[in-house]
Amino acid sequence: MANSFAKQTKVTSSHWGAFEVDVEGDRIVATRPFQSDPNPPHIPDILPAAVHHRTRVSRPSIRRGWLAKRERDGRGHEDFIELPWDEALDIAAEEIGRVRRTYGNEAIFGGSYGWGSAGRFHHAQSQVHRFLNCIGGYVASFGSYSTGCAQSIMPHVFGVDFLKLLYEHQDGWQTIHDHTETLVMFGGINPKNSQVSMGGITEHETAGWFDRFAAKGIRCTNIGPQRTDAPEGCDWLPSRPASDTAIMLALAYVLESEGLTNHDFLARYTVGFERFRPYLMGETDGQPKTPEWAASLCGVDPGAIDELARRMATTRTFITVAWSLQRGEHGEQPYWMSAVLAAMLGQIGLPGGGVGYGYGAIGGVGKSLIGLRGMTFSQLENPIKKVIPVARIGDMLRNPGQPYDFNGRREPYPDIRLIYWAGGNPYHHHQDLNALHEAWKGPETIIVNEPWWTATAKRADIVFPATTPYEREDIGRSNLDDYLFYMPQLIPPVGEARDDYAIFSGLAERLGSGDTFTEDRTAADWISLLYEEYRNLAAKGQIEVPDLETLKARNWVRLPIRAEGPNRTFFAPFREDPEATPLGTPSGRIEIFSETIESFGYDDCPGHPIWLPPSEWLGTATVAAPLHLVSPQPGDKLHSQLESALADKEGERPEKLVIHPEDAITRGIHTGDLVRVFNSRGACRARAMVSENIRPGVVALPTGAWYGDPGGNIDLHGNPNVLTRDVGTSRLGQGCSAHTALVEVVTIET
């Protein structure tokens, strides 16, 4: 086998972009940036070490206590017994069949997060869901940890699916450059985060566009707790976390009180301002939402708010909102209020004006491309219609049968007896991991397909070793990218790893659904079929795509799908004629007040946006927990992927905690010190980095370190989710509240 993989250099794609790979024998030995990437990330540098790391799952493994007597308490610390593939598949298939016969398919939860590969066929989420649908279905999840709250609230406001809004209706970077005069960024636009994207991003352009904005003289203002959330040269209003709605309300107050509101726009394109205005002006609660009122909450000088509001009203202004704002209690409110503020300015639908979401959150947002979809492995139809919000997995496991509210509906949590997870690590994404560790003991069986011994794999009962994208062939493409890649198999599978398709084919065959799952096709057959369907779809749009053999020979092509001429503008057709092109809301207009949401009767998300303080923020800080923790995305990897290699590098772990000099001095902390970050939920180690780029009272610890010890012990690598709260954003969105957490930090004696 090794001879067929000898001495080659190929290009492949990933979620963090394309890169060249050097292979010798059966090992990846080096990577280099892709030639056309203007700002390549350094993430691939650690790929060789991660792919061949000692933490790879080498053979099918079953936890000893579960195999002996179906014991659950050993998850996370008990050893595993390695078995031959056929024996392990037989055991797993029998267990899946037992759960189906005993409890029905409503007792199976199908977990996946979709970041397992940029390849279109070996997409773990599609694979596991197709398999489960072939055998009778499963309990599914709605939304993502990144945008679940926004996915719930924004359809009520704009009448369009949030992801469709994100990818198809937002201004491109060129439009912003050509027309915007004032760029107001709530939560910043961080080029670090735009290193990655679903399906991959080839040309990393975000930082380059900000250089062009600066050269043209666009005024860029970053509103948030960290200066580094926006590129160099941007103005910075260092606000407290969770105070964005208060700032937006104060900006709106200035507009309305100084006669700067565009009431003609509100009358034609929106509904409900007359219901919202009394709250804004303090007529309903006795508190006008003045800049002085907001300053006491956000820590921003009221004069700066006044000045910014006037500038926004007298220039072409584009408001952007980071995904991080809706990852906290009441995360619906800043997203809704940003739309109201943009509507009051009256620039929605104008080039370079209005409001946009997710710029800098992932690469590709801001690219103007002709939509070219396709190449999706069908998940088939799920006969089970139970769906939970993705961030409420812990609640579901703790409270089977208990009712919960979500976006206007109320129903009981399902009683999950078996979890099948592929292509994700909930012990990275979820909040309050010590509590999740306890809840994870509830299901009778947990099965995981995983390349590495992650925290999730260690807490499973049956673990199948899965290949990485470099050990199988695939096609790489994304709706947000204009490159198409043939992703060759670079090395043979490590150990006895198999791809998800082979694993699920074996299970489906044993459960009597093999033909339904495979349709008598190999993985190569499916890749050829899906690719040909993609070519045919492209041809209908008069877009030339090479045949598969040509793509294989060339390795990659750039598709002619860059949008020419005027770039798409957020709801321009709606602005031109709202009667002919109404929105998908009940009124057909932008809903400043929503009768639908009001009818739900939620006190944590009423009929129009309001200021609602979270349960944990600097306004409720205590002596025991005086600092607000934010947990941004890491810059050195994708989520928790490749963490094993980073953990081996001297000085890379534990993670770095950014802390302001004022907070560091009072605690005797210096850059490089080991510190303990803790609250009532847990504790972790970190290495301090003292910096004035964060406001006092706030500390930042990136996500992505692998979760280690459960219970009250300290997490040694620095996983912030041992500290975060596992509560929903509200009864409407039920998104994750990762940024709602107070902590204390002390030095560790060494």
Secondary structure as UniProt FT lines:
FT   HELIX           2..5
FT   STRAND          8..12
FT   TURN            15..16
FT   STRAND          19..24
FT   TURN            25..26
FT   STRAND          27..33
FT   TURN            35..36
FT   HELIX           43..46
FT   HELIX           47..51
FT   TURN            54..55
FT   STRAND          61..63
FT   HELIX           64..69
FT   TURN            73..77
FT   STRAND          80..82
FT   HELIX           85..103
FT   HELIX           105..107
FT   STRAND          108..111
FT   HELIX           124..134
FT   TURN            135..136
FT   STRAND          139..142
FT   TURN            145..147
FT   HELIX           148..158
FT   HELIX           162..168
FT   HELIX           173..179
FT   STRAND          182..186
FT   TURN            191..192
FT   HELIX           193..195
FT   TURN            198..199
FT   HELIX           206..216
FT   STRAND          219..224
FT   HELIX           227..229
FT   TURN            232..233
FT   STRAND          235..238
FT   TURN            241..242
FT   HELIX           244..257
FT   TURN            258..259
FT   HELIX           263..269
FT   STRAND          270..271
FT   HELIX           273..280
FT   TURN            281..285
FT   HELIX           291..298
FT   HELIX           302..314
FT   STRAND          317..321
FT   HELIX           323..326
FT   TURN            329..331
FT   HELIX           332..345
FT   TURN            348..349
FT   TURN            351..352
FT   STRAND          354..357
FT   TURN            360..361
FT   TURN            363..366
FT   STRAND          387..389
FT   HELIX           390..392
FT   HELIX           393..398
FT   TURN            400..401
FT   STRAND          403..406
FT   TURN            407..408
FT   STRAND          409..412
FT   STRAND          418..422
FT   HELIX           426..429
FT   HELIX           433..439
FT   TURN            440..441
FT   STRAND          445..450
FT   HELIX           455..458
FT   STRAND          462..466
FT   HELIX           469..471
FT   STRAND          474..476
FT   TURN            479..480
FT   STRAND          483..487
FT   TURN            495..496
FT   HELIX           500..510
FT   TURN            511..512
FT   HELIX           514..518
FT   TURN            519..520
FT   HELIX           523..540
FT   TURN            541..542
FT   HELIX           548..554
FT   STRAND          556..558
FT   TURN            570..571
FT   HELIX           572..576
FT   TURN            578..580
FT   TURN            586..587
FT   STRAND          590..591
FT   HELIX           595..600
FT   TURN            603..604
FT   HELIX           618..620
FT   STRAND          627..630
FT   TURN            639..640
FT   HELIX           643..648
FT   TURN            650..652
FT   STRAND          656..659
FT   HELIX           661..667
FT   TURN            671..672
FT   STRAND          674..679
FT   TURN            680..681
FT   STRAND          682..690
FT   TURN            692..693
FT   TURN            696..697
FT   STRAND          698..700
FT   TURN            711..712
FT   STRAND          714..715
FT   HELIX           720..722
FT   TURN            731..733
FT   TURN            738..739
FT   STRAND          742..747
//
